[in-house]
Amino acid sequence: MRVATYNVNSVRARVGRVVDWLVREDVDVAGLQEIKCKPEQFPYDAFREAGYEVELHGLSQWNGVAFVSRLPMEDVEITFPSQPGFAKGQEGPDQPKEARAIGVTVEGVRLWSLYVPNGRELGDPHYDYKLDWLSKLAAETEAWLAARPDQPLALMGDWNVAPLDSDVWDMSVFEGHTHVSQPERDAFFRFEEVGLTDVVRSRLPDGYTYWDYKQLRFPKNEGMRIDFILGSKAFDGLVTSAAIHRDERKGDAPSDHVPVVVDLDLETELDDDRPMIF
């Protein structure tokens, strides 16, 4: 089963590119981020004609997450239970929850498509929201792993964190800014502490996943690695290969992110469960 994560930066603006890529690369299930539309605005027909069903969570022209899959999706969950909300200038427990998380189960594999808050600037309320969001998700993940340790689980998407200095083209450009601050990196590595691993980096140590549209960042390869697939031990054991599809940043009207892809050998798990016959 081929699984991918892709921040498409507006699915309506790039539906042709996204569907073409899904079909060309033989992707079975993809988590999308920044779809930037409400459910009634999503271009379902283009995906369905290509053989993909859609589950999504979108509330406005901002944010938004989805799964597109040509395999059955089960146990669809919109937001994680303790997900905090955010509204500028508003405090308290009644802040609206943004469209940043959706979970599905495909062929017994639990997947989450995540669009982690940006943080904006150090000291901004959105930065505190980002850290709280990640902290609560890590606690949920720890509980999920404890409840179902043998179920393959992956959290994938745009994490808006560059956990290593090598994940940005020049650390001096980022000093004093979000994405590379120690609290953000600590929040990211908390997921490793609870039992997840970066299943792509262990197989593909180098490579950026995002290049800003400004200042010719892509031709200069001035990028960032902020899109990740973090998997449980059970998930990691199924991964046979990983790739960052850098060429999707080329051409007409690309997203500023590129897809990150892993291949899973589900037959391995099935074989392990079969009785031995002598």
N, C-alpha and C positions, 0 to 999 in steps of 0.2 A: 504494500500500500504506500503510495507516494503522498506525503503530507507537506504542506507549505504554509508559510505565513507571509503576508504581503500587505504593506501599507500602500493603498492605491491612491490616496490623496484625491478623492472624489470618484466614486464608481461611475457616476453618470458621465463625467468628462472622459473617462478612460475605459468604458465598457468594452469597446472593440479590442483594445490592447490586452485587457485582462483575459477576456474569453479566448482570444487567439493564443495567448501564452498558456492558459490552462490546457487547451486541446493539444497544442504543439508539444508541450512538455509532459503530457500524459499524467496530469495531476489528478489524484483521486479526491482529495479533500483539502481545501485551503481556508485558513482563517484570514479574513480581511480586516483592515483597520482604516479609519478615517474615510468611511464610505460617504459621509456628509449628506445624508438624506433621510427622510422619513420612510417608513415601510411602503406607503402608497407611491413614493417617488422612485423606488428601486427598479432597475431595468430587468425584471424577472425573465421576460421572454427570451432575451439574448442568452441567458445562462441555461434556461430550460431547453432551448433548441439545441444547445451543445451537450445536453445530457446531465446538467447539474441542477439539483434542488437547492433552495436557499433558506437559511434561517438567519434572521438579523435582529439587531437592536439599534434603532436609530430614532432620534427625537427631534432633530433640527438639521440645519445646514452645517453643523459642526460635529466633530467626533463621529461616533457610530462604528459598530463592529458587526461582523457577519461571518457565517460559514457558508461555503458553497461546496457541495459534495455530490458525486455520482454514486455514492453508497448510502444506505439508509442512515439517517441521523436520529438518535434517540436521546431521551433524558435532557431535553433542551432546557437550559437555565439562563435566565436573563439577570445579569449582575450576580456577584457573589454575596452571600447573606449579610456580611458585616460591612459591605462597601460603603465608605463615607460619601456624603454629598458635598456639593460646593455651589455657592452663589456669591458673586462679588459683593462685598459689603454686608453680607448676612452671616450670622453666627448661630450656633445652636443645633439641636438634633433634627430640625425639619428642613435642612437644606436639600435641594433636589439632587438625586443621583444622576450623574451623567451617563451617556451611553458608551461605556468603556469596557464592558466585559460580557462575554457570552460563552457558555459551555455546551458541548454536545458530546455524545458517545458514538463512535463509529467503529464497528467490528470489535467491540469490547474495549477500545482505547478511548480514554477520557481526554478531551482536548478543550483548551480554553483559548479564545482569541481575545487579546488584551491590548488596549491602548492606554498606556500609563500616562497620567497627567504630565504636562511639560515642566511645570515648576516656575516658568517665566524668569524670575530673578531671585537671587538669594535674598531672603528677608521678605519676599512677597508672600501674602497669604496662600497663594497657589503653590508655593514651595512647601509650606507646612502641610497643605492638603496632599501633595504628592507623597511626602514621607509617611503620612498617616495612611494613605491609600495602600502603599506598598507594605507597611507594617501589618495592616489588617489582612491583606491577601496572604502574606507569609504565615500568619496564624491559621488562616483557613486551610492553607496548603498542608501545614503540619497535621491538622485534624484529618484532612482527607487521606493522607498517607497512613495515619494511624488506623483509620477505619477500614481502609482497603489497600493494604500494603502490596498486594500482588497484582492489582489492576494497573496497567500502563497508564501513566498520567503525564501530560505535557502542557506547560503554560507557554504560549508563544505569542509574539507580537512585537509591537513597537514599545520598548521599555523606556525610551527617553533617558537612558543612562549609558554612559561609556565607562564600563567598570575598570578598564586598564588604560594606562597612559598611551599604549600602542593603539588604542581604539579611536584616537583622534590624530589628525595629521600633524598637529603642532600644539603641544600642551600650553605653550606660552600664550597662545591665542585664547585659551579657555580659562586661564587662571582668574578666579573670582567670579566665575559664572556657573550656571546650572549644568547638569549632566555629568560633571566630573567632580563635584564636591564630595568630600569624604562621607558626610551623612547619606548622600544618595548611593554611593558605592557600598557603604555598609548595609544599606537597606537591600541592595541587589544581592550581595553575598549572603544575606540572611537566608535566601532560598536554598543555597548550597548547604547551609547549616541544618536546615530542616529535612534535607534529603534529595534535593534536585541537583542535576548537573547540566552544564551547557553541552548538549550533545553534538553541537556543530563545531565548537572551538576545539574539542578534543580530536576531531577528525580534519578540521580545516582551521589551523591556527591564525591565518592572516586573511584580511579582506574586510573592506568597508561595506556597509549596507545603505548608507545615506550620504547624499551630496546636495548641499544647498543649491538652489537655482542661481543664486547671485555670484558675481565675481568669477565666473568660469570655474567654479569649484570642481565640477566633474572632469573637464579636460585636464585640469591640474592635479587630479586625484587628491583633492583636499576634502576628504570624507570623514565619516564617523561610523563606528560599528555600534548600533543601538537597537538592532532587531535580532531577537534571540529566540531559540527554542530550548527551554529548560525542561528536562524530563526526569522522571523518577528512575530508580534503578531498573524497574521492570520495563519501562519505555526504552531506556538506553540499551538494554539488552536486545531489543528488536531492531535497532538502527544498523543498517548495512552500509549506508553512504550518506554524505551530506554535501550540499552545494549552496553557493551564493550566486545568484544569476545576475551578475554585474551588467551584462549586455542589455538588460531591460531598462537601464538608465539612458540608453542611447535612443536615437530616432526622434520621431515627432511626438511632442507633448507627453513625455514620460512622467511617471511619478518621481518624486525626489528620493524615494526608497526603492529598493529592489527586493525580489522574493528571496526567501531563505527556505531551502527544501531538504527534507530527509526521506530516505526510503526505509520502510519497515518490512522485515520478514516475519509476517504473522504465522507462517507455517512452522517456524521454530517453536513458537508458544504452543501451537496445536500438537506438534510432535511430542513435546515434553509431557503433555497431558494424556497421551495415549498409553494404554496398558502394554507392558512388555509381553510379547508372545514368543515362546521358545519352541 
